[in-house]
């Protein structure tokens, strides 16, 4: 989980909380939709590790 897109190198899969309060999956400077090819109804699992 990151606070901004710029916290990780280009092309990295990231998760962050968007301005509407939802968890967003994204690729920095790319398209998570193209890389992950999600379909409606696909399960999503989120694990948060604190360290």
C-alpha positions as CSV (number, residue, x, y, z in Angstrom):
1,X,0.0,0.0,0.0
2,X,1.4,3.4,-1.0
3,X,0.3,7.0,-0.5
4,X,1.1,8.2,-4.0
5,X,1.8,6.8,-7.5
6,X,5.4,8.2,-7.4
7,X,6.5,6.1,-4.4
8,X,7.3,3.1,-6.6
9,X,9.3,2.6,-9.8
10,X,7.5,2.8,-13.2
11,X,5.7,-0.4,-14.1
12,X,5.1,-1.5,-10.5
13,X,1.8,-2.9,-9.4
14,X,0.6,-0.8,-6.4
15,X,-2.4,-0.4,-4.2
16,X,-3.5,2.9,-2.7
17,X,-6.6,4.6,-1.2
18,X,-8.2,6.8,-3.9
19,X,-9.8,10.2,-3.2
20,X,-13.2,8.5,-2.9
21,X,-12.0,6.2,-0.2
22,X,-11.8,3.0,-2.2
23,X,-8.7,0.7,-2.6
24,X,-7.3,1.1,-6.1
25,X,-5.0,-1.2,-7.9
26,X,-2.7,0.5,-10.4
27,X,0.4,0.2,-12.4
28,X,2.7,3.2,-12.1
29,X,2.7,4.9,-15.5
30,X,0.8,2.0,-17.0
31,X,-2.5,0.1,-17.1
32,X,-3.5,-2.4,-14.4
33,X,-6.5,-3.3,-16.5
34,X,-4.3,-4.4,-19.4
35,X,-1.8,-6.3,-17.2
36,X,-4.3,-8.0,-14.9
37,X,-7.2,-8.4,-17.3
38,X,-9.9,-8.5,-14.5
39,X,-13.4,-9.6,-15.2
40,X,-16.6,-8.6,-13.3
41,X,-16.9,-11.1,-10.4
42,X,-13.2,-12.0,-10.2
43,X,-12.2,-12.4,-6.5
44,X,-9.7,-9.9,-5.1
45,X,-7.7,-10.6,-2.0
46,X,-5.9,-7.9,-0.2
47,X,-3.3,-8.6,2.5
48,X,-1.8,-5.8,4.5
49,X,1.6,-6.4,6.1
50,X,2.8,-3.9,8.7
51,X,6.5,-3.7,9.0
